[in-house]
């Protein structure tokens, strides 16, 4: 069985935008779609939904949430198979569990509740940091979300290229029949003040040429896609700023997951963390390595209430 795309829905406008994006992606990749609403029941009492369910019980609100999302997905992409599930557990735990049977997890960039004004919902950030499958955080303007720019952007850390994220980006560009822009940001050490300006310029060009050579080496996999246009870009500057600016005209940004352990648990690297908050287009975080996914994503258990449409 093909693994589904899993979408976390909570009734917010941001999660409905994630449903739209996921429906289009499912249609492109011929994958089923599974819409999951997961929350402790008491959290429904104060939720600020994008639509009004006056007088509804908490459970019926949850069921209605996934039903509305499923109807939206079906209206946008009638050929996509859609499943729904209501899970009586916290959203982070539920989505991390679902990741083991997912082709990818998709979330919105903002959640419900008193912290909805934050740049990125806490659940989306936690899932992106810990999931075993690719995680897409859907953000940006409608043109970026709808893929109107014809460009997939991938950040390549030239010193240690992440082949998993490169393969994902190549597949996305091929599936979308668009350009892949592979970007490496480079920095040169501060020039020696004793050097003449011309020598200092040559010094910087050497670092740029080294970055370009490493980028070319990393992109050998592009040879497997002879009809794909690949733009190689090297830019001097901090990686998160370089990529943030380029996302203004991109449909998707692909990043490798550079997980770091600290006393508080797993955290993403600084570049991925910044771009999940500030990118102008959807961002996908691809783990370096992931254990084999199971194919039990549509299995019903006593902890799940599921509907298919």
ABEGO torsion letter per residue (X at the ends): XBBBBBBBBAGBAAAAAAAAAAAAAAAAAGBBBBBBBBBBAAAAAABBBABBBBGBBAAAAAAAAAAAAAAAAAAABAABBBBBBBBBBBAAAAAAAAAAABABBBBBABBBEAAAABABBAAAAAAAAABABBBBBBBEBAAAAAGAAGBBBBBBBAABBBAAAAAAAAAAAAAAGBBBBBBBBBBBBBBBAABBAAAAAAAAAAAAAAAAAAAAAAAAAAAABAABBBBBBBBBEBAAAAAAAAAAABABBBBBBBBBBBAAEBBBBAAAAAAAAABABBBBBBBABBBBBBAAAABBBAABBBBBX
